[in-house]
Amino acid sequence: MKTMALLGTTLGFAFAAGLNLYATVLVIGVTLRFGWVALPESLAGLGVLSHPVVLGVAAVMYLVEFLADKVPAVDHAWDAVHTVVRPIGAAWIAWRTIGGAGLPEAVDVAVLLVAGGVALSAHAGKAGTRLATASVGGHALGAGVALSLLEDVVAFVLAPLALLKPLLVFGLVAVALAALAFVIPAGFRALRRWRRTA
């Protein structure tokens, strides 16, 4: 697999995992389990995601996240815990993705670091948007639930798309990261306002 395509697949997975790690693992695993996408030999390490145990745990955790993410205050606590979980999960998926590509070890490490950073950026954008929405009464308007559903849809679409159209996904992730440069600071400002009024 060519390097840019591999990078597109890896970063697409990382961005999706930053939004919803369990949805990402679940959709990749189901896609592979049912043979909807044929994996090239270099991505054989992802095959473990199609194992029934992995699929079962991912499905249960996705259901827990789906419910937790729709409840005001609980969604913020869930996001706080997943500030650590999502980047680590994304780095693990990246490790499984690039493991068979035969890249130099230094490049492997660099890609893992970038994948963790992309996941953390996506997560921070998600959490920042939620805080900004909640600070203006968004949960009362159902905006929090709508955002949660949108994040799930993006994760479910982006992960398999990263396998099918990695160069397109590479471009989409680059644009999304540029947009997050504006969203993340807004979230931090909302958090400061929330702390002052709490």
C-alpha positions as a Markdown table, in Angstrom:
| # | Residue | x | y | z |
|---|---|---|---|---|
| 1 | Met | 0.0 | 0.0 | 0.0 |
| 2 | Lys | 1.4 | 3.4 | -0.9 |
| 3 | Thr | 2.5 | 5.6 | 1.9 |
| 4 | Met | 0.0 | 8.4 | 1.3 |
| 5 | Ala | -2.9 | 6.0 | 1.1 |
| 6 | Leu | -1.7 | 4.2 | 4.3 |
| 7 | Leu | -1.5 | 7.6 | 6.0 |
| 8 | Gly | -5.0 | 8.5 | 4.8 |
| 9 | Thr | -6.4 | 5.2 | 6.2 |
| 10 | Thr | -4.5 | 5.6 | 9.5 |
| 11 | Leu | -5.5 | 9.2 | 10.1 |
| 12 | Gly | -9.1 | 8.6 | 9.0 |
| 13 | Phe | -9.3 | 5.9 | 11.6 |
| 14 | Ala | -7.7 | 8.2 | 14.2 |
| 15 | Phe | -10.1 | 11.1 | 13.5 |
| 16 | Ala | -13.1 | 8.7 | 13.7 |
| 17 | Ala | -11.8 | 7.2 | 17.0 |
| 18 | Gly | -11.4 | 10.7 | 18.4 |
| 19 | Leu | -15.1 | 11.2 | 17.9 |
| 20 | Asn | -16.2 | 7.7 | 18.9 |
| 21 | Leu | -13.7 | 5.0 | 19.5 |
| 22 | Tyr | -16.2 | 2.2 | 20.0 |
| 23 | Ala | -18.2 | 3.0 | 16.9 |
| 24 | Thr | -14.9 | 3.1 | 14.9 |
| 25 | Val | -13.8 | -0.3 | 16.1 |
| 26 | Leu | -17.3 | -1.7 | 15.6 |
| 27 | Val | -17.7 | -0.5 | 12.0 |
| 28 | Ile | -14.2 | -1.6 | 11.0 |
| 29 | Gly | -14.7 | -5.0 | 12.6 |
| 30 | Val | -18.1 | -5.5 | 11.0 |
| 31 | Thr | -16.9 | -4.4 | 7.6 |
| 32 | Leu | -14.1 | -6.9 | 7.8 |
| 33 | Arg | -16.2 | -9.7 | 9.4 |
| 34 | Phe | -18.7 | -9.6 | 6.5 |
| 35 | Gly | -16.0 | -9.1 | 3.8 |
| 36 | Trp | -17.4 | -5.8 | 2.6 |
| 37 | Val | -13.8 | -4.6 | 2.1 |
| 38 | Ala | -10.9 | -6.9 | 1.1 |
| 39 | Leu | -7.9 | -6.0 | 3.1 |
| 40 | Pro | -4.6 | -5.7 | 1.4 |
| 41 | Glu | -1.8 | -7.9 | 3.0 |
| 42 | Ser | -0.2 | -4.8 | 4.5 |
| 43 | Leu | -3.4 | -4.1 | 6.6 |
| 44 | Ala | -3.8 | -7.7 | 7.8 |
| 45 | Gly | -3.2 | -6.6 | 11.4 |
| 46 | Leu | -6.7 | -5.0 | 11.4 |
| 47 | Gly | -8.2 | -8.5 | 11.1 |
| 48 | Val | -8.3 | -8.8 | 14.9 |
| 49 | Leu | -11.1 | -6.2 | 14.9 |
| 50 | Ser | -13.4 | -8.7 | 13.3 |
| 51 | His | -13.0 | -11.2 | 16.1 |
| 52 | Pro | -16.4 | -11.9 | 17.8 |
| 53 | Val | -15.0 | -11.0 | 21.3 |
| 54 | Val | -13.8 | -7.6 | 20.0 |
| 55 | Leu | -17.0 | -7.0 | 18.2 |
| 56 | Gly | -19.1 | -7.9 | 21.3 |
| 57 | Val | -17.1 | -5.6 | 23.6 |
| 58 | Ala | -17.1 | -2.8 | 21.0 |
| 59 | Ala | -20.9 | -3.1 | 20.6 |
| 60 | Val | -21.6 | -3.0 | 24.3 |
| 61 | Met | -19.3 | -0.1 | 24.8 |
| 62 | Tyr | -20.8 | 1.7 | 21.9 |
| 63 | Leu | -24.3 | 1.3 | 23.4 |
| 64 | Val | -23.0 | 2.6 | 26.8 |
| 65 | Glu | -21.5 | 5.6 | 25.0 |
| 66 | Phe | -24.6 | 6.1 | 22.9 |
| 67 | Leu | -26.7 | 6.4 | 26.0 |
| 68 | Ala | -24.2 | 8.4 | 28.1 |
| 69 | Asp | -23.6 | 10.8 | 25.3 |
| 70 | Lys | -27.2 | 11.9 | 25.3 |
| 71 | Val | -27.5 | 12.9 | 28.9 |
| 72 | Pro | -26.5 | 16.4 | 30.0 |
| 73 | Ala | -23.5 | 16.5 | 32.4 |
| 74 | Val | -23.0 | 12.7 | 31.9 |
| 75 | Asp | -21.7 | 13.4 | 28.4 |
| 76 | His | -19.1 | 15.9 | 29.8 |
| 77 | Ala | -17.9 | 13.4 | 32.4 |
| 78 | Trp | -17.7 | 10.7 | 29.7 |
| 79 | Asp | -15.7 | 13.0 | 27.5 |
| 80 | Ala | -13.4 | 13.8 | 30.3 |
| 81 | Val | -12.6 | 10.1 | 30.9 |
| 82 | His | -12.2 | 9.6 | 27.1 |
| 83 | Thr | -9.6 | 12.4 | 26.8 |
| 84 | Val | -7.1 | 9.6 | 27.6 |
| 85 | Val | -9.0 | 6.6 | 26.2 |
| 86 | Arg | -9.7 | 7.8 | 22.6 |
| 87 | Pro | -6.1 | 8.8 | 21.7 |
| 88 | Ile | -4.7 | 5.6 | 23.2 |
| 89 | Gly | -7.3 | 3.6 | 21.3 |
| 90 | Ala | -6.5 | 5.5 | 18.1 |
| 91 | Ala | -2.8 | 4.9 | 18.5 |
| 92 | Trp | -3.5 | 1.2 | 19.0 |
| 93 | Ile | -5.6 | 1.1 | 15.8 |
| 94 | Ala | -2.8 | 2.9 | 14.0 |
| 95 | Trp | -0.3 | 0.4 | 15.2 |
| 96 | Arg | -2.4 | -2.4 | 13.8 |
| 97 | Thr | -2.9 | -0.5 | 10.6 |
| 98 | Ile | 0.8 | 0.2 | 9.8 |
| 99 | Gly | 2.3 | -2.9 | 11.4 |
| 100 | Gly | 2.5 | -4.8 | 8.2 |
| 101 | Ala | 3.6 | -2.0 | 5.9 |
| 102 | Gly | 7.3 | -2.5 | 6.4 |
| 103 | Leu | 7.9 | 1.2 | 7.3 |
| 104 | Pro | 11.1 | 2.1 | 9.2 |
| 105 | Glu | 10.7 | 2.0 | 12.9 |
| 106 | Ala | 11.1 | 5.7 | 13.3 |
| 107 | Val | 8.3 | 6.3 | 10.8 |
| 108 | Asp | 6.1 | 3.9 | 12.7 |
| 109 | Val | 6.6 | 5.8 | 15.9 |
| 110 | Ala | 6.0 | 9.1 | 14.2 |
| 111 | Val | 2.7 | 7.9 | 12.6 |
| 112 | Leu | 1.6 | 6.6 | 16.0 |
| 113 | Leu | 2.2 | 10.0 | 17.6 |
| 114 | Val | 0.4 | 11.8 | 14.8 |
| 115 | Ala | -2.6 | 9.4 | 15.0 |
| 116 | Gly | -2.8 | 10.0 | 18.8 |
| 117 | Gly | -2.6 | 13.7 | 18.2 |
| 118 | Val | -5.3 | 13.6 | 15.5 |
| 119 | Ala | -7.6 | 11.6 | 17.8 |
| 120 | Leu | -7.0 | 14.1 | 20.6 |
| 121 | Ser | -7.7 | 17.0 | 18.3 |
| 122 | Ala | -11.0 | 15.4 | 17.1 |
| 123 | His | -11.9 | 14.6 | 20.7 |
| 124 | Ala | -11.1 | 18.2 | 21.9 |
| 125 | Gly | -13.2 | 19.6 | 19.1 |
| 126 | Lys | -16.1 | 17.3 | 20.0 |
| 127 | Ala | -15.8 | 18.1 | 23.7 |
| 128 | Gly | -15.3 | 21.8 | 23.0 |
| 129 | Thr | -18.4 | 22.0 | 20.8 |
| 130 | Arg | -20.4 | 20.2 | 23.4 |
| 131 | Leu | -19.3 | 22.6 | 26.1 |
| 132 | Ala | -20.0 | 25.6 | 23.9 |
| 133 | Thr | -23.5 | 24.3 | 23.1 |
| 134 | Ala | -24.3 | 23.5 | 26.7 |
| 135 | Ser | -23.2 | 26.9 | 27.9 |
| 136 | Val | -25.9 | 28.5 | 25.8 |
| 137 | Gly | -28.6 | 26.1 | 26.9 |
| 138 | Gly | -28.1 | 23.7 | 23.9 |
| 139 | His | -29.2 | 20.6 | 25.8 |
| 140 | Ala | -32.6 | 22.2 | 26.4 |
| 141 | Leu | -32.9 | 22.6 | 22.6 |
| 142 | Gly | -31.7 | 19.1 | 21.9 |
| 143 | Ala | -28.5 | 20.4 | 20.3 |
| 144 | Gly | -26.4 | 18.0 | 22.4 |
| 145 | Val | -28.3 | 15.0 | 21.2 |
| 146 | Ala | -28.2 | 16.2 | 17.6 |
| 147 | Leu | -24.4 | 16.7 | 17.9 |
| 148 | Ser | -24.0 | 13.3 | 19.4 |
| 149 | Leu | -25.9 | 11.6 | 16.6 |
| 150 | Leu | -23.9 | 13.6 | 14.0 |
| 151 | Glu | -20.6 | 12.4 | 15.6 |
| 152 | Asp | -21.8 | 8.8 | 15.5 |
| 153 | Val | -22.7 | 9.1 | 11.8 |
| 154 | Val | -19.3 | 10.7 | 11.0 |
| 155 | Ala | -17.4 | 7.9 | 12.8 |
| 156 | Phe | -19.5 | 5.2 | 11.1 |
| 157 | Val | -19.0 | 6.7 | 7.6 |
| 158 | Leu | -15.4 | 7.9 | 7.9 |
| 159 | Ala | -13.9 | 4.6 | 9.2 |
| 160 | Pro | -14.9 | 2.4 | 6.2 |
| 161 | Leu | -14.3 | 5.3 | 3.8 |
| 162 | Ala | -10.7 | 5.4 | 5.1 |
| 163 | Leu | -10.3 | 1.8 | 3.8 |
| 164 | Leu | -12.0 | 2.5 | 0.5 |
| 165 | Lys | -10.8 | 6.0 | -0.4 |
| 166 | Pro | -7.8 | 6.8 | 1.8 |
| 167 | Leu | -6.6 | 9.8 | -0.2 |
| 168 | Leu | -10.0 | 11.5 | -0.1 |
| 169 | Val | -10.1 | 10.8 | 3.7 |
| 170 | Phe | -6.6 | 12.3 | 4.0 |
| 171 | Gly | -7.9 | 15.5 | 2.5 |
| 172 | Leu | -11.1 | 15.5 | 4.6 |
| 173 | Val | -9.1 | 15.0 | 7.8 |
| 174 | Ala | -6.8 | 17.9 | 6.9 |
| 175 | Val | -9.7 | 20.2 | 6.3 |
| 176 | Ala | -11.4 | 19.0 | 9.6 |
| 177 | Leu | -8.2 | 19.6 | 11.6 |
| 178 | Ala | -8.0 | 23.1 | 10.2 |
| 179 | Ala | -11.6 | 23.8 | 11.2 |
| 180 | Leu | -10.9 | 22.5 | 14.7 |
| 181 | Ala | -8.3 | 25.2 | 15.1 |
| 182 | Phe | -11.3 | 27.5 | 15.5 |
| 183 | Val | -13.6 | 25.1 | 17.4 |
| 184 | Ile | -11.2 | 24.0 | 20.2 |
| 185 | Pro | -10.4 | 27.6 | 21.5 |
| 186 | Ala | -14.2 | 28.3 | 21.6 |
| 187 | Gly | -14.7 | 25.2 | 23.7 |
| 188 | Phe | -12.0 | 26.3 | 26.2 |
| 189 | Arg | -13.6 | 29.8 | 26.4 |
| 190 | Ala | -17.0 | 28.1 | 27.1 |
| 191 | Leu | -15.4 | 26.0 | 29.8 |
| 192 | Arg | -13.9 | 29.0 | 31.5 |
| 193 | Arg | -17.3 | 30.7 | 31.4 |
| 194 | Trp | -19.0 | 27.6 | 32.8 |
| 195 | Arg | -16.5 | 27.3 | 35.7 |
| 196 | Arg | -17.0 | 31.0 | 36.6 |
| 197 | Thr | -20.8 | 30.5 | 36.8 |
| 198 | Ala | -20.7 | 27.1 | 38.5 |
